Amino acid sequence: MDAAQYQEFIFGMLFLERASDQFDEVRERFIDRQLALGRSRSEAEKIA
């Protein structure tokens, strides 16, 4: 694998990592809002 192919691979992996981190943050905020509305943790996670 030459450097150009490696660079594309790494940038793709970094993008996916960032997208995953953002998803987790938004999901946790959504779960917190559901908990504030009185739902149980399992209900909130199921809805999320």
C-alpha positions as CSV (number, residue, x, y, z in Angstrom):
1,M,0.0,0.0,0.0
2,D,1.5,3.3,-1.0
3,A,1.2,6.5,1.0
4,A,-1.7,7.9,-0.9
5,Q,-3.8,4.8,-0.4
6,Y,-2.9,4.7,3.3
7,Q,-3.9,8.4,3.7
8,E,-7.3,7.8,2.2
9,F,-7.8,4.8,4.5
10,I,-6.8,6.8,7.6
11,F,-9.0,9.8,6.7
12,G,-11.9,7.5,6.2
13,M,-11.4,5.9,9.6
14,L,-11.0,9.3,11.3
15,F,-14.3,10.4,9.7
16,L,-16.1,7.3,10.9
17,E,-14.7,7.7,14.4
18,R,-15.9,11.3,14.5
19,A,-19.3,10.4,13.3
20,S,-19.6,7.6,15.9
21,D,-18.5,10.0,18.7
22,Q,-21.1,12.6,17.6
23,F,-23.8,9.9,17.4
24,D,-23.0,8.8,20.9
25,E,-23.1,12.4,22.3
26,V,-26.5,13.1,20.7
27,R,-27.9,9.7,21.8
28,E,-26.9,10.4,25.4
29,R,-28.5,13.8,25.4
30,F,-31.7,12.3,24.0
31,I,-31.7,9.6,26.7
32,D,-31.1,12.3,29.4
33,R,-34.1,14.2,28.1
34,Q,-36.3,11.1,28.2
35,L,-35.1,10.4,31.7
36,A,-36.1,13.9,32.7
37,L,-39.6,13.2,31.3
38,G,-39.9,10.3,33.8
39,R,-39.1,7.4,31.6
40,S,-36.9,4.5,32.9
41,R,-33.4,4.1,31.5
42,S,-34.4,1.0,29.5
43,E,-37.4,2.8,28.0
44,A,-35.2,5.8,27.1
45,E,-32.6,3.6,25.5
46,K,-35.2,1.7,23.5
47,I,-36.7,4.9,22.2
48,A,-33.3,6.3,21.3
